Amino acid sequence: MKYVFKDYDIRYFAGIKLPNGIAVEDTDNEAVPTLWNRLVSEVLHHIPNMIHPNKFIGLECFSPDFKETRRFDYYALVQTESFVDNEEHFVAKKLPKGKYICFEILFNNLDEEIRKCHNYIQSNNIKVNTEFDYTEYLDGEDYSNEKAKVHFSFLLI
């Protein structure tokens, strides 16, 4: 698998959360594209201090009981210059400073590609934070093109 290591300072994001999260078995979920459409059409204009050009991520957060519930929280987010909070329109998140492993994967087969990344991490005994991972949508990619790429990242521990 193709990957790089990146060092990041603390980064801030704002956006919206998918109500009720996602079940691992729910591979044909239209809720995620609907959430992204809502972020762009209804919420984005409420978010101050966005980084330009915009940097978007899909953040997956896993609770300590994830293995039992098999559900995780999903957020559609845009990067901001600092922490911004406005619970009426959006949520804010802070990603920690650290070294991340970033896989370059194809967008058109995202679920399978993410599964391969998780398997690679596990089979190569790479120590990562298991509380979250994220998909970064890259500037200049055309996500209607089947060869479009994203970066899928984990914080190393």
DODORO-904936 format. One record per atom (N, C-alpha, C, O): residue in one letter; x negated, y negated, z. Coordinates in Angstrom, 1 decimal. Each point is the difference from the previous one (the first is absolute). Layout:
['A',[X,Y,Z]],
...
//
This chain:
['M',[-0.8,1.2,0.0]],
['M',[0.8,-1.2,0.0]],
['M',[-0.9,-1.2,0.0]],
['M',[-1.1,-0.1,0.6]],
['K',[1.6,-1.0,-1.3]],
['K',[-0.8,-1.2,-0.1]],
['K',[0.4,-0.9,1.2]],
['K',[1.2,-0.3,0.2]],
['Y',[-2.2,-0.2,0.6]],
['Y',[0.3,-0.9,1.1]],
['Y',[-1.2,-0.8,0.3]],
['Y',[-1.1,0.2,-0.5]],
['V',[1.3,-1.3,1.2]],
['V',[-1.0,-0.9,0.4]],
['V',[0.2,-0.3,1.5]],
['V',[1.2,0.2,0.5]],
['F',[-2.2,-0.7,0.2]],
['F',[0.2,-0.5,1.4]],
['F',[0.0,-1.5,-0.1]],
['F',[-0.8,-0.6,-0.7]],
['K',[1.7,0.0,1.4]],
['K',[0.1,-1.5,0.1]],
['K',[0.1,-0.5,1.4]],
['K',[0.7,0.6,0.9]],
['D',[-1.5,-1.6,-0.6]],
['D',[0.1,-0.7,1.3]],
['D',[0.9,-1.1,0.0]],
['D',[-0.1,-0.9,-0.9]],
['Y',[1.1,0.8,1.8]],
['Y',[1.0,-1.1,0.0]],
['Y',[0.0,-0.6,1.4]],
['Y',[-0.2,0.6,1.0]],
['D',[0.4,-1.9,-1.0]],
['D',[0.3,-0.8,1.2]],
['D',[1.4,0.3,0.3]],
['D',[0.7,0.7,-0.8]],
['I',[-0.2,-1.3,1.9]],
['I',[1.5,0.1,0.3]],
['I',[0.7,-0.6,-1.2]],
['I',[-0.3,-1.0,-0.5]],
['R',[1.4,1.7,0.1]],
['R',[0.9,-0.5,-1.1]],
['R',[1.4,-0.1,0.5]],
['R',[0.4,0.8,0.8]],
['Y',[0.3,-1.8,-1.3]],
['Y',[1.4,-0.2,0.4]],
['Y',[0.9,0.1,-1.2]],
['Y',[-0.3,-0.3,-1.1]],
['F',[1.5,0.9,1.4]],
['F',[1.0,0.2,-1.0]],
['F',[1.4,-0.3,0.5]],
['F',[0.2,0.0,1.2]],
['A',[0.7,-0.3,-2.1]],
['A',[1.4,-0.2,0.4]],
['A',[0.9,0.6,-1.1]],
['A',[-0.4,0.1,-1.2]],
['G',[1.5,0.3,1.6]],
['G',[0.9,0.7,-1.0]],
['G',[1.2,0.6,0.7]],
['G',[0.5,-0.6,1.0]],
['I',[0.0,1.7,-1.5]],
['I',[1.2,0.6,0.5]],
['I',[-0.2,1.5,0.3]],
['I',[-0.8,0.7,-0.7]],
['K',[1.6,-0.2,1.6]],
['K',[-0.1,1.4,0.4]],
['K',[1.2,0.8,-0.6]],
['K',[1.1,-0.5,-0.1]],
['L',[-1.4,1.7,-0.3]],
['L',[1.1,0.9,-0.5]],
['L',[0.8,0.5,1.2]],
['L',[-0.6,0.7,0.9]],
['P',[1.9,-1.0,-0.8]],
['P',[0.7,0.5,1.2]],
['P',[0.0,1.5,0.1]],
['P',[0.2,0.7,-1.1]],
['N',[-0.3,-0.2,2.2]],
['N',[0.0,1.5,0.3]],
['N',[-1.2,0.7,-0.5]],
['N',[-0.1,1.3,0.1]],
['G',[-0.9,-1.9,-0.8]],
['G',[-1.2,0.6,-0.4]],
['G',[0.2,1.0,-1.1]],
['G',[1.1,0.0,-0.7]],
['I',[-2.0,0.9,0.4]],
['I',[0.0,1.0,-1.0]],
['I',[-0.3,1.3,0.5]],
['I',[-0.9,0.2,0.9]],
['A',[1.7,0.8,-1.3]],
['A',[-0.3,1.4,0.4]],
['A',[-1.0,0.6,-1.0]],
['A',[0.1,-0.3,-1.2]],
['V',[-1.0,1.0,1.7]],
['V',[-1.1,0.6,-0.8]],
['V',[0.6,0.8,-1.2]],
['V',[-0.5,0.0,-1.1]],
['E',[1.6,0.7,1.4]],
['E',[0.6,0.8,-1.1]],
['E',[0.7,-0.8,-1.0]],
['E',[0.4,0.6,-1.1]],
['D',[-0.2,-1.8,1.3]],
['D',[0.8,-0.9,-0.9]],
['D',[-0.9,-0.5,-1.1]],
['D',[-0.5,-1.1,0.0]],
['T',[0.3,1.9,-1.0]],
['T',[-1.0,-0.3,-1.1]],
['T',[0.7,-0.8,-1.1]],
['T',[-0.7,-0.7,-0.8]],
['D',[2.0,0.6,0.7]],
['D',[0.7,-0.7,-1.0]],
['D',[0.7,-1.2,0.5]],
['D',[1.2,-0.2,-0.1]],
['N',[-1.9,-0.6,0.8]],
['N',[0.6,-1.1,0.8]],
['N',[0.1,-1.3,-0.8]],
['N',[-1.1,-0.6,-0.3]],
['E',[2.3,0.2,0.0]],
['E',[0.2,-1.3,-0.7]],
['E',[-0.1,-1.2,1.0]],
['E',[0.0,-1.2,-0.5]],
['A',[0.0,1.5,1.8]],
['A',[0.0,-1.1,0.9]],
['A',[-1.3,-0.8,0.0]],
['A',[0.0,-1.2,0.2]],
['V',[-1.1,1.8,-0.6]],
['V',[-1.3,-0.8,0.0]],
['V',[0.0,-1.0,-1.2]],
['V',[-0.3,-1.1,0.3]],
['P',[0.6,1.5,-1.5]],
['P',[0.1,-1.0,-1.1]],
['P',[1.0,-1.1,0.3]],
['P',[-0.2,-1.2,-0.3]],
['T',[1.3,1.6,1.0]],
['T',[1.0,-1.0,0.3]],
['T',[-0.5,-1.0,1.1]],
['T',[0.2,-1.2,-0.1]],
['L',[-1.0,1.7,1.0]],
['L',[-0.6,-0.9,1.0]],
['L',[-1.0,-0.9,-0.6]],
['L',[0.0,-1.2,0.3]],
['W',[-0.8,1.6,-1.3]],
['W',[-0.9,-0.9,-0.7]],
['W',[0.7,-1.0,-0.8]],
['W',[-0.4,-1.2,0.0]],
['N',[1.5,1.6,-0.6]],
['N',[0.8,-1.0,-0.8]],
['N',[0.6,-1.1,1.0]],
['N',[0.0,-1.2,-0.4]],
['R',[0.4,1.7,1.5]],
['R',[0.5,-1.0,1.0]],
['R',[-1.0,-0.9,0.5]],
['R',[0.2,-1.2,0.2]],
['L',[-1.5,1.7,0.1]],
['L',[-1.1,-0.9,0.4]],
['L',[-0.2,-1.1,-1.0]],
['L',[-0.1,-1.1,0.3]],
['V',[0.0,1.5,-1.6]],
['V',[-0.3,-1.0,-1.0]],
['V',[1.1,-0.9,-0.3]],
['V',[-0.2,-1.2,-0.1]],
['S',[1.5,1.7,0.1]],
['S',[1.1,-0.9,-0.4]],
['S',[0.6,-0.8,1.2]],
['S',[0.5,-1.1,-0.3]],
['E',[-0.6,1.6,1.5]],
['E',[0.7,-0.7,1.1]],
['E',[-0.9,-0.5,1.1]],
['E',[0.4,-0.9,0.7]],
['V',[-1.5,1.5,-0.5]],
['V',[-0.8,-0.2,1.3]],
['V',[-1.3,-0.8,-0.3]],
['V',[-0.4,-0.9,0.8]],
['L',[-0.2,1.1,-1.9]],
['L',[-1.3,-0.5,-0.3]],
['L',[-0.1,-1.6,0.2]],
['L',[-0.9,-0.5,0.5]],
['H',[2.0,-0.1,-1.0]],
['H',[0.0,-1.5,0.1]],
['H',[0.1,-0.5,1.5]],
['H',[-0.2,-1.2,0.2]],
['H',[0.5,2.0,0.7]],
['H',[0.1,-0.4,1.4]],
['H',[-1.4,0.2,0.7]],
['H',[-0.2,-0.5,1.1]],
['I',[-0.8,1.1,-1.7]],
['I',[-1.2,0.3,0.7]],
['I',[-1.0,-1.1,-0.3]],
['I',[-0.4,-0.2,-1.2]],
['P',[-0.1,-0.4,2.3]],
['P',[-1.0,-1.1,-0.2]],
['P',[-1.4,0.6,-0.1]],
['P',[-0.3,1.1,0.4]],
['N',[-0.6,-2.0,-0.8]],
['N',[-1.5,0.3,0.1]],
['N',[-0.4,1.3,-0.7]],
['N',[-0.9,0.7,0.4]],
['M',[1.5,-0.4,-1.6]],
['M',[-0.4,1.2,-0.7]],
['M',[-1.3,-0.2,-0.7]],
['M',[-0.3,-1.1,-0.4]],
['I',[-0.5,2.2,0.3]],
['I',[-1.2,-0.1,-0.7]],
['I',[0.3,0.0,-1.5]],
['I',[0.9,0.7,-0.5]],
['H',[-1.6,-1.5,-0.3]],
['H',[0.2,-0.1,-1.4]],
['H',[-1.3,0.4,-0.7]],
['H',[-1.1,-0.5,0.3]],
['P',[1.1,1.4,-1.3]],
['P',[1.2,0.6,-0.5]],
['P',[0.5,1.0,1.1]],
['P',[-0.7,0.5,0.8]],
['N',[2.0,-0.2,-0.9]],
['N',[0.7,0.8,1.0]],
['N',[-0.7,1.4,0.1]],
['N',[-0.3,0.6,-1.1]],
['K',[0.2,-0.1,2.3]],
['K',[-0.5,1.4,0.2]],
['K',[1.1,0.7,0.7]],
['K',[0.3,-0.3,1.2]],
['F',[0.2,1.4,-1.8]],
['F',[1.1,0.7,0.5]],
['F',[-0.5,1.4,0.5]],
['F',[-0.8,0.6,-0.7]],
['I',[1.4,-0.1,1.8]],
['I',[-0.3,1.3,0.5]],
['I',[1.3,0.7,0.4]],
['I',[1.0,-0.7,0.4]],
['G',[-0.9,2.0,-0.5]],
['G',[1.0,0.8,0.6]],
['G',[-0.6,0.7,1.2]],
['G',[-0.9,0.9,-0.2]],
['L',[1.3,-1.3,1.4]],
['L',[-0.6,0.5,1.2]],
['L',[0.9,1.1,0.6]],
['L',[1.2,-0.1,0.1]],
['E',[-1.9,1.3,0.2]],
['E',[0.7,1.1,0.6]],
['E',[-0.5,0.1,1.4]],
['E',[-1.3,0.1,0.2]],
['C',[2.2,-0.1,0.8]],
['C',[-0.4,0.1,1.4]],
['C',[0.6,1.3,0.6]],
['C',[1.1,0.3,-0.2]],
['F',[-2.0,0.4,0.9]],
['F',[0.4,1.3,0.6]],
['F',[0.1,0.0,1.5]],
['F',[-1.0,-0.5,0.6]],
['S',[2.1,0.9,0.0]],
['S',[0.1,0.0,1.4]],
['S',[-0.7,1.2,0.6]],
['S',[-0.3,0.9,-0.8]],
['P',[0.1,-0.9,2.1]],
['P',[-0.7,1.2,0.6]],
['P',[0.8,1.3,-0.2]],
['P',[-0.6,1.1,0.1]],
['D',[1.9,-1.2,-0.2]],
['D',[0.8,1.2,-0.2]],
['D',[0.3,0.3,-1.5]],
['D',[1.0,0.7,-0.3]],
['F',[-1.8,-1.2,-0.6]],
['F',[0.2,0.2,-1.4]],
['F',[0.1,1.5,-0.4]],
['F',[0.8,0.3,-0.8]],
['K',[-1.7,0.5,1.4]],
['K',[0.0,1.5,-0.4]],
['K',[1.4,0.6,0.3]],
['K',[0.4,1.0,-0.6]],
['E',[0.3,-1.5,1.7]],
['E',[1.3,0.6,0.3]],
['E',[1.1,-0.7,-0.8]],
['E',[0.9,0.7,-0.6]],
['T',[-0.9,-2.0,0.4]],
['T',[1.0,-0.7,-0.7]],
['T',[-0.1,0.1,-1.5]],
['T',[1.0,-0.1,-0.7]],
['R',[-2.2,0.2,0.2]],
['R',[-0.3,0.0,-1.4]],
['R',[0.5,-1.3,-0.7]],
['R',[0.4,0.1,-1.2]],
['R',[-0.3,-1.2,1.9]],
['R',[0.4,-1.3,-0.5]],
['R',[-1.1,-1.0,0.3]],
['R',[-0.7,0.1,1.0]],
['F',[0.6,-1.1,-1.9]],
['F',[-0.9,-1.1,0.3]],
['F',[0.6,-1.3,-0.5]],
['F',[1.0,0.0,-0.8]],
['D',[-1.5,-1.1,1.4]],
['D',[0.5,-1.3,-0.4]],
['D',[-0.7,-0.5,-1.2]],
['D',[-1.2,0.2,-0.2]],
['Y',[1.9,-0.9,-0.7]],
['Y',[-0.6,-0.6,-1.2]],
['Y',[0.3,-1.5,-0.1]],
['Y',[1.1,-0.4,0.2]],
['Y',[-2.1,-0.3,-0.6]],
['Y',[0.1,-1.5,-0.1]],
['Y',[-0.5,-0.4,-1.4]],
['Y',[-1.0,0.5,-0.5]],
['A',[1.7,-1.4,-0.1]],
['A',[-0.5,-0.7,-1.2]],
['A',[-0.5,-1.4,0.4]],
['A',[0.8,-0.7,0.6]],
['L',[-2.1,0.5,-0.8]],
['L',[-0.6,-1.2,0.6]],
['L',[-0.9,-0.8,-1.0]],
['L',[-0.4,0.6,-1.0]],
['V',[0.3,-1.9,1.3]],
['V',[-0.9,-0.8,-0.8]],
['V',[-1.0,-0.6,1.0]],
['V',[0.3,-0.3,1.2]],
['Q',[-1.6,0.1,-1.6]],
['Q',[-1.0,-0.5,0.9]],
['Q',[0.2,-1.5,0.2]],
['Q',[0.3,-0.8,-0.9]],
['T',[-0.5,0.4,2.2]],
['T',[0.1,-1.4,0.4]],
['T',[-1.4,-0.5,0.6]],
['T',[-0.8,0.9,0.4]],
['E',[0.6,-2.2,-0.4]],
['E',[-1.2,-0.5,0.6]],
['E',[-0.2,0.2,1.5]],
['E',[-1.1,0.1,0.5]],
['S',[2.3,0.0,0.2]],
['S',[0.0,0.1,1.4]],
['S',[1.2,0.8,0.4]],
['S',[0.9,0.2,-0.8]],
['F',[-0.7,0.1,2.1]],
['F',[1.2,0.6,0.5]],
['F',[1.1,-0.9,-0.1]],
['F',[0.0,-1.1,0.6]],
['V',[1.1,1.5,-1.3]],
['V',[1.2,-0.8,-0.1]],
['V',[1.2,0.8,0.5]],
['V',[0.1,1.2,-0.3]],
['D',[0.7,-1.8,1.1]],
['D',[1.1,0.8,0.6]],
['D',[1.3,-0.7,-0.2]],
['D',[0.2,-1.2,0.3]],
['N',[0.8,1.9,-0.9]],
['N',[1.3,-0.6,-0.2]],
['N',[1.0,1.2,-0.1]],
['N',[0.3,0.5,-1.1]],
['E',[0.1,0.0,2.3]],
['E',[0.8,1.2,0.0]],
['E',[1.3,0.0,-0.8]],
['E',[0.6,1.0,-0.3]],
['E',[-0.2,-2.3,0.1]],
['E',[1.3,-0.1,-0.8]],
['E',[-0.1,0.5,-1.4]],
['E',[0.9,0.6,-0.5]],
['H',[-2.1,-0.9,-0.1]],
['H',[-0.2,0.4,-1.4]],
['H',[-1.0,1.1,-0.3]],
['H',[0.1,0.7,-1.0]],
['F',[-1.1,-0.5,1.9]],
['F',[-1.0,0.9,-0.3]],
['F',[-0.7,0.5,1.3]],
['F',[0.2,-0.6,1.0]],
['V',[-1.1,1.6,-1.2]],
['V',[-0.8,0.5,1.1]],
['V',[-1.5,-0.4,-0.3]],
['V',[-0.3,-0.2,-1.2]],
['A',[-0.5,0.1,2.2]],
['A',[-1.4,-0.2,-0.2]],
['A',[-0.9,1.1,0.5]],
['A',[0.4,0.7,1.0]],
['K',[-1.5,-0.4,-1.7]],
['K',[-0.9,1.1,0.4]],
['K',[-1.4,-0.5,0.0]],
['K',[-0.3,-0.9,-0.8]],
['K',[-0.5,1.5,1.6]],
['K',[-1.5,-0.3,0.0]],
['K',[-0.7,1.3,-0.2]],
['K',[0.2,1.0,0.8]],
['L',[-1.1,-0.9,-1.8]],
['L',[-0.8,1.2,-0.2]],
['L',[-1.4,-0.3,0.7]],
['L',[-0.5,-1.1,-0.2]],
['P',[0.0,2.1,0.9]],
['P',[-1.2,-0.3,0.7]],
['P',[-1.3,-0.1,-0.8]],
['P',[0.0,0.6,-1.1]],
['K',[-0.9,-1.3,1.6]],
['K',[-1.4,0.0,-0.6]],
['K',[-0.6,1.3,0.1]],
['K',[0.2,0.8,0.9]],
['G',[-0.9,-0.4,-2.0]],
['G',[-0.7,1.2,0.0]],
['G',[-0.4,0.5,-1.3]],
['G',[0.2,-0.7,-1.0]],
['K',[-0.7,1.9,0.9]],
['K',[-0.4,0.6,-1.2]],
['K',[1.1,1.0,-0.5]],
['K',[0.5,0.8,0.8]],
['Y',[-0.1,-1.0,-2.0]],
['Y',[1.1,0.8,-0.6]],
['Y',[-0.5,0.8,-1.2]],
['Y',[-0.9,-0.4,-0.7]],
['I',[1.5,1.6,0.6]],
['I',[-0.3,0.8,-1.2]],
['I',[1.2,-0.2,-1.0]],
['I',[1.2,0.1,0.4]],
['C',[-1.6,-0.5,-1.6]],
['C',[1.1,-0.5,-1.0]],
['C',[-0.1,0.9,-1.2]],
['C',[-1.0,0.0,-0.7]],
['F',[2.0,0.8,0.5]],
['F',[0.1,0.9,-1.2]],
['F',[0.7,-0.7,-1.1]],
['F',[1.0,-0.7,0.2]],
['E',[-1.5,0.8,-1.4]],
['E',[0.6,-0.5,-1.2]],
['E',[0.9,1.1,-0.6]],
['E',[-0.5,1.1,-0.4]],
['I',[1.8,-1.3,0.4]],
['I',[0.9,1.0,-0.5]],
['I',[1.0,-0.6,-1.0]],
['I',[0.2,-1.2,-0.1]],
['L',[0.5,2.2,-0.6]],
['L',[1.0,-0.5,-1.0]],
['L',[1.3,-0.3,0.7]],
['L',[0.5,0.8,0.9]],
['F',[0.1,-1.9,-1.3]],
['F',[1.3,-0.4,0.6]],
['F',[1.1,0.9,-0.5]],
['F',[0.9,0.3,0.8]],
['N',[-0.9,0.2,-2.0]],
['N',[1.2,0.7,-0.5]],
['N',[0.2,1.3,0.6]],
['N',[1.1,0.6,-0.1]],
['N',[-2.0,0.0,0.9]],
['N',[0.2,1.2,0.7]],
['N',[-0.4,-0.2,1.5]],
['N',[-0.8,0.8,0.6]],
['L',[1.3,-1.9,0.0]],
['L',[-0.5,-0.5,1.3]],
['L',[0.1,1.1,1.1]],
['L',[-0.9,0.2,0.7]],
['D',[2.1,0.4,-0.6]],
['D',[0.1,1.0,1.1]],
['D',[-1.0,1.1,0.0]],
['D',[-0.6,0.4,1.0]],
['E',[0.4,0.2,-2.2]],
['E',[-0.9,1.1,-0.2]],
['E',[-1.5,-0.5,0.2]],
['E',[-0.8,0.7,0.7]],
['E',[0.5,-1.9,-1.2]],
['E',[-1.3,-0.6,0.2]],
['E',[-0.3,-0.2,1.5]],
['E',[-1.1,0.2,0.4]],
['I',[2.0,-0.8,0.3]],
['I',[-0.1,-0.2,1.4]],
['I',[-0.3,1.3,0.8]],
['I',[-0.8,0.1,0.9]],
['R',[1.6,0.9,-1.3]],
['R',[-0.2,1.3,0.6]],
['R',[-1.4,0.5,-0.2]],
['R',[-0.6,0.6,0.9]],
['K',[0.1,-0.8,-2.1]],
['K',[-1.4,0.5,-0.3]],
['K',[-1.0,-0.8,0.9]],
['K',[-1.0,0.6,0.4]],
['C',[1.2,-1.9,-0.2]],
['C',[-0.9,-0.8,0.8]],
['C',[0.0,0.6,1.5]],
['C',[-1.0,0.1,0.6]],
['H',[2.2,0.1,-0.1]],
['H',[0.1,0.6,1.3]],
['H',[-0.7,1.3,0.1]],
['H',[-0.7,0.3,1.0]],
['N',[0.9,0.6,-2.0]],
['N',[-0.7,1.3,0.0]],
['N',[-1.5,-0.2,-0.1]],
['N',[-0.8,0.7,0.7]],
['Y',[0.3,-1.6,-1.5]],
['Y',[-1.4,-0.3,-0.1]],
['Y',[-0.6,-0.4,1.4]],
['Y',[-1.0,0.4,0.4]],
['I',[1.7,-1.4,0.2]],
['I',[-0.4,-0.4,1.3]],
['I',[-0.2,1.1,1.0]],
['I',[-1.0,0.2,0.7]],
['Q',[2.1,0.7,-0.7]],
['Q',[0.0,1.1,0.9]],
['Q',[-1.1,1.0,-0.3]],
['Q',[-0.7,0.5,0.9]],
['S',[0.6,-0.1,-2.2]],
['S',[-0.9,1.1,-0.3]],
['S',[-1.5,-0.5,0.1]],
['S',[-0.8,0.9,0.1]],
['N',[0.6,-2.2,-0.2]],
['N',[-1.4,-0.5,0.1]],
['N',[-0.3,-0.5,1.4]],
['N',[-1.0,-0.6,0.2]],
['N',[1.9,0.8,0.7]],
['N',[-0.1,-0.4,1.4]],
['N',[-0.4,-1.4,0.2]],
['N',[-0.9,-0.4,0.8]],
['I',[1.5,-0.5,-1.6]],
['I',[-0.2,-1.4,0.1]],
['I',[0.9,-0.6,1.1]],
['I',[1.2,0.2,0.0]],
['K',[-1.8,-0.8,1.0]],
['K',[0.7,-0.5,1.1]],
['K',[0.7,-1.4,-0.3]],
['K',[-0.7,-1.0,-0.3]],
['V',[2.0,1.0,0.3]],
['V',[0.8,-1.2,-0.3]],
['V',[1.0,-0.2,1.1]],
['V',[0.4,0.9,0.7]],
['N',[0.0,-2.2,-0.6]],
['N',[1.1,-0.4,0.9]],
['N',[1.3,0.7,-0.6]],
['N',[0.3,-0.2,-1.2]],
['T',[0.4,0.9,2.0]],
['T',[1.3,0.7,-0.4]],
['T',[1.2,-0.8,0.2]],
['T',[1.1,0.5,-0.2]],
['E',[-1.2,-1.8,0.7]],
['E',[1.2,-0.8,0.3]],
['E',[0.5,-0.7,-1.3]],
['E',[1.2,-0.3,0.0]],
['F',[-2.0,0.1,-1.0]],
['F',[0.5,-0.6,-1.2]],
['F',[-0.9,0.2,-1.2]],
['F',[-1.2,0.4,0.2]],
['D',[1.7,-0.6,-1.4]],
['D',[-0.8,0.0,-1.2]],
['D',[0.8,-1.0,-0.9]],
['D',[1.1,-0.4,0.3]],
['Y',[-1.7,0.0,-1.4]],
['Y',[0.7,-0.9,-0.9]],
['Y',[-0.4,0.2,-1.5]],
['Y',[-1.1,0.4,-0.3]],
['T',[2.0,-0.9,-0.5]],
['T',[-0.2,0.0,-1.4]],
['T',[-0.1,-1.5,-0.4]],
['T',[0.9,-0.8,0.3]],
['E',[-2.0,0.5,-1.0]],
['E',[-0.2,-1.4,-0.4]],
['E',[0.2,-0.1,-1.5]],
['E',[-0.5,0.8,-0.8]],
['Y',[1.4,-1.7,0.4]],
['Y',[0.4,-0.2,-1.4]],
['Y',[-1.0,-1.0,-0.5]],
['Y',[-0.2,-1.1,0.5]],
['L',[-0.5,1.4,-1.7]],
['L',[-1.1,-0.7,-0.5]],
['L',[0.4,-1.1,-0.9]],
['L',[0.9,0.2,-0.9]],
['D',[-1.5,-1.4,1.0]],
['D',[0.3,-1.1,-0.9]],
['D',[-0.4,0.4,-1.4]],
['D',[-1.1,0.6,-0.2]],
['G',[1.9,-0.9,-0.8]],
['G',[-0.3,0.3,-1.4]],
['G',[0.5,1.4,-0.5]],
['G',[-0.1,0.2,-1.2]],
['E',[0.6,0.6,2.1]],
['E',[0.5,1.3,-0.4]],
['E',[1.5,-0.1,-0.4]],
['E',[0.7,-0.8,0.5]],
['D',[-0.4,1.5,-1.6]],
['D',[1.4,0.0,-0.5]],
['D',[0.6,1.3,0.5]],
['D',[-0.2,1.1,-0.5]],
['Y',[1.1,-1.2,1.5]],
['Y',[0.5,1.2,0.7]],
['Y',[1.1,0.7,-0.8]],
['Y',[0.7,0.9,0.5]],
['S',[-0.4,-1.4,-1.7]],
['S',[0.9,0.7,-0.9]],
['S',[-0.9,0.9,-0.9]],
['S',[0.6,0.9,-0.8]],
['N',[-1.9,-1.0,0.8]],
['N',[-0.9,0.8,-0.7]],
['N',[-0.4,1.3,0.8]],
['N',[-0.3,-0.2,1.2]],
['E',[0.4,1.3,-1.8]],
['E',[-0.3,1.3,0.7]],
['E',[-1.4,0.1,0.5]],
['E',[-0.3,0.8,0.8]],
['K',[-0.6,-1.6,-1.4]],
['K',[-1.5,0.0,0.5]],
['K',[-0.3,-1.0,1.0]],
['K',[-1.2,-0.2,0.4]],
['A',[2.2,-0.5,0.1]],
['A',[-0.2,-1.1,1.0]],
['A',[-0.6,0.7,1.3]],
['A',[0.4,1.1,0.4]],
['K',[-1.3,-1.8,0.3]],
['K',[-0.6,0.5,1.2]],
['K',[0.3,-0.9,1.2]],
['K',[0.3,-1.1,-0.1]],
['V',[-0.4,1.8,1.2]],
['V',[0.1,-0.7,1.3]],
['V',[-1.2,0.5,0.9]],
['V',[-0.6,1.0,-0.4]],
['H',[0.4,-1.7,1.5]],
['H',[-0.9,0.5,1.0]],
['H',[0.8,0.5,1.2]],
['H',[0.8,-0.7,0.5]],
['F',[-1.2,1.9,-0.1]],
['F',[0.6,0.6,1.2]],
['F',[-1.0,0.1,1.1]],
['F',[-1.1,0.6,-0.3]],
['S',[1.3,-1.2,1.4]],
['S',[-1.0,-0.2,1.0]],
['S',[0.3,0.5,1.4]],
['S',[1.2,0.0,0.5]],
['F',[-2.3,0.4,0.2]],
['F',[0.1,0.4,1.4]],
['F',[-1.1,-0.8,0.8]],
['F',[-1.1,-0.2,-0.6]],
['L',[1.4,-0.1,1.8]],
['L',[-1.1,-0.6,0.9]],
['L',[-0.8,1.2,0.6]],
['L',[0.5,0.9,0.5]],
['L',[-1.8,-1.0,-0.7]],
['L',[-0.9,1.0,0.6]],
['L',[-0.2,-0.2,1.5]],
['L',[0.1,-1.2,0.4]],
['I',[-0.3,2.3,0.3]],
['I',[-0.2,-0.2,1.4]],
['I',[-1.4,0.7,0.4]],
['I',[-0.4,0.0,1.1]],
//
